[in-house]
Amino acid sequence: MKPRNAAFFNLHTHNPSTNPGELALVNQYPLEFDASIPLCSVGIHPWFIQEETLNKELTLVEQYAQLPQVAALGECGLDKRIAVPFALQQQVFEAQLQLAEHVQKPVIIHCVAAFQELIATIRIAKITVPIIIHGFSKNNTLAQQLLQEGYYLSFGKYLFLQPELAEVLSNVPADRFFLETDAMDRSIQEVYALVADCKKMSVDQLKSSLNCTFVAVFKSV
């Protein structure tokens, strides 16, 4: 399902879109998977790791990852600000990275206060598929470090909450970022409008650029 140049591509949302002018990559959880959603990611979020259901969920993620409508693994990752033991988070994250490598699909990452551990984990595992950090909200130094690792950054709600993030985005190459709504009330069109102004380009130019990035990253779709 390649995006049309006229479409607004939403890298990460929890809500399927009925707007024919949008192409939404819908985040799904394995125990609630809806096969009727035409484009999605599936993964075990670190917030929701439950040891009693973990083996079942990993089996389901492995099963669903084979489906053509599943364009990416995730969101998954590491979060130092939750009660889930970090060692368990690491185990679940590594399992999903290896699965993504096996099926050759990108990984959409949730990371909070653990970026250096994230980088080390991906390096040690020798992961070659595209890595996308969703909901990026940090400074230019970290952004450039992640870009040097070959990762992509996805921007959304924090652009509205942290005006200084526009300067960070202005330093990200046009072929290395995506846009998203996640769970916020604002539309993907509003995100595009804000970013087009930030990048000093038209919305149509931005659509065309993100279309090219989508095609380059999501090769299995």
C-alpha positions, 0 to 999 in steps of 0.5 A: 500500500504505497502512499499517494503523493497527495496523501498525508502519511501518519507514522504512528497512531492508535486510531484508524483513519477513514479519510481517503486523504490519509495513510495511517500506520495504526499501532496494535497490541497482540492481544487486541489485533484487528486483521481488518486494519489495512496498515499497522504495526504490532508489538509489545509496549514496555508499559504493558509487559505482563509476565503471565501473558508474555509467551503468548504475546510474543508468539502472536507478534511472531505470527502477525509479523508475517502478515502483509498489512503489518508494516513494522514491529512496535511500538516496543523499546525501553523505559526507565520511568516505569515499574516494569523491571528493566531487565525484563524490558530488555529481554522483550525488546531484544526478542522483538528486534530479532523478529524484526530482523528475521522478517526484515521489517522496520521497528518503531521505538518507544524510548524514555530515559534509556537512549544509550542503552537502546543504542547499545542493544541495537548495536550488539544485536547487529540489527540492520532493519530501519529503526524509527524513534517515535514521538521524538522530543529531545535536544539536537545533540541526541537527535544528531547522535541517533541520526548518526546511528542510522535511525529515523526520527518521528515528530508529532505532539511535542512540536506543539508543546515544545516550540524549541523542538522546531529548531531540532527538526530544522537540522534533521535531513528531509529523508530522515524523519516521519510525522505522527499524531500518536494519541493526540487530538490534533490531525495529521494535517495540522502536523504537516502544516506546522512542519512545512513552515518549520522546514520552509517548504510547501505542504505538497513538497513535504508530502512528496518528500515523506512519500519517498521516505516511506517507500525507502523504509517500508519496502515490504508494504 
